[in-house]
């Protein structure tokens, strides 16, 4: 079965950082107008990049040129003109004070991250962190920890990501920043989700949701509902997943957060695909893709393209499927997204397998497996192993295929992935059918049916019921 390339909405911690300068001689009315404008920019940048701008006081500046540059930089960010924003912020650096430089470096890092240049983003986050650490700015330090954690997660270094989120959480708790605590908890949940530790992930998300609701943070609530929806999807509870996605979508639309909308559309597309509603799935992926392209979100664009490729594969449009998966792979490689790259290798393998090019398929699955094992992605590992089992089954190497599917089954059971568990059970049942052991096959198919009755997996349920009927008719 194909793996999914899903958009997990990472919440950047509060603290990525806009500056406000104005003249000492400004009138009260002028000051209010400038503040209103910057606050509007703050709102827009928060919505476009999932951040809260760091407005820690209003540093006074007589230099109106600096004030104008800052305003231009923020406007460029709201228009997703990352190169222009970087150029403007670089001009600000030579004339900025120490703390201001940390804030500017953080803005630049965010721009690089949105461009998909995560190594350069990490470089600038570290520069910001060094300055915040030197001046003992707790809020700035915690924000840098959280944002560096996000980059480490994208780069596939999950242990480092978790360490940085924990450090951020500790500081946020120390300074009693409830929003920061919720952001850190949500990001830690994302790592546990990638590691296949579903119960831990859901526990962190639920804690974050309670905090967001308590402090009336609508965007935070929508973000974490999206992540909770992903967990319910993994557990096989599709309707609960859709409920959370729908609530998240309504909030994003209410606060005019187009990036959030795109993430929800992508995740809803995954669920509709599992439910067999392929036109709906494709429609939602297309909506997500259009928003990601409009806003310059390369990671989101790659995920949407890959997901559309999965649907085209199921529909039998294999050249189109391969074209989409190859494009997704190239984008993931360019931005350094290891998880996305591994998933794309697996999806390309799926297409080659359907085309009958088994050796090519096996080569791509092997690459995916090695990458998933390297970054500790248990779900990805289980999917890659299962796909390799399918190839060996096609090649007639049934003992090797059976061993791989058993291993895949064990991992899915450990992480609680019901959809993956049913796929593995189906594949094992299929092998026993090929071996002529219909009674053993029936046992595994019955296990699948039991899971399907407890969860909303209609496509699998329908296929298994047909298989069971055939076996029982042959046994008569």
Buried (B, 14 or more C-beta within 10 A) or exposed (E): BBBBBBBBBBBBBBBBBBBBBBBEEBEEEEBEEBBEBBBEBBBBBBBBBBBBBBBBEBBEBEEEEBBEBBBBBBBBBBBBBBEBBBBBBEBBEEEBEEBBBBBBBBBBBBBBBBBBBBEBBBBBBBBBBEBBBEEEBBBBBBBBBBBBBBBBBBBBBBEBBBBBBBBBBEBBBEEEBBBBBBBBBBBBBBBBBBBBBBEBBBBBBBBBBBBBBEEEBBBBBBBBBBBBBBBBBBBBBBEBBBBBBBBBBEBBBEBEBBBBBBBBBBBBBBBBBBBBBBEBBBBBBBBBBBBBBEBBBBBBBBBBBBBBBBBBBBEEBBEBBBBBBBBBBBBBBEBBBBBBBBBBBBBBBBBBBBBEBBEBBBBBBBBBBBBBBEBBBBBBBBBBBBBBBBBBBBEEBBEBBBBBBBBBBBBBBBBBBBBBBBBBBBBBBBBBBBEEEBEBBBBBBEBBBEBBEEBBBBBBBEBBBEBBEEBEEEEE
